[in-house]
Amino acid sequence: MPGPHASPRIEPAGADDAAAVFAGLRAFNRAACGAALDDQALNRVIRDAHGTPCAGLVADVYGGWLSVHALWVDERHRGLGLGHALLADAEQQARALGAHSVMLDTFSWQAEGFYLKQGYAIFGRLEDFPPGHQRLYLRKRL
């Protein structure tokens, strides 16, 4: 273990180190904002007739916002309204948890039109993410 005057060094971090970083940041945020920044997982899955996941949503409610991290529908099940159903369900659950808005991101080749049809508005774009494409940031008031 380095002494009190040893120079700090940067080294690769493992899963336990990453968990410690997040724990430290959560403690700092809680001291500043109280429980408003405690996140609540909001994950959903739709299974096909065989019990295999064919669509799902990974999200959390954090700081009064629903943050959608992933929304996926298997190619064979697209066009059936599953994405809409998952998003509507997540929005309803988020309202019940006190969320006032939703934020998410997508890529230019993914689901921009889908989210616009669901009432989302683009508030930011990153050009060339990846090169030749855009990463889009959208939000919606609940």
Secondary structure, 3 states (H helix, E strand, C coil): CCCCCCCCCCCCCCHHHHHHHHHHHHHHHHHHHHHHHCCEECCEEEECCCCCEEEEEEEEEECCEEEEEEEEECHHHCCCCHHHHHHHHHHHHHHHCCCCEEEEEEECCCCHHHHHHCCCEEEEEEECCCCCCEEEEEEEEC
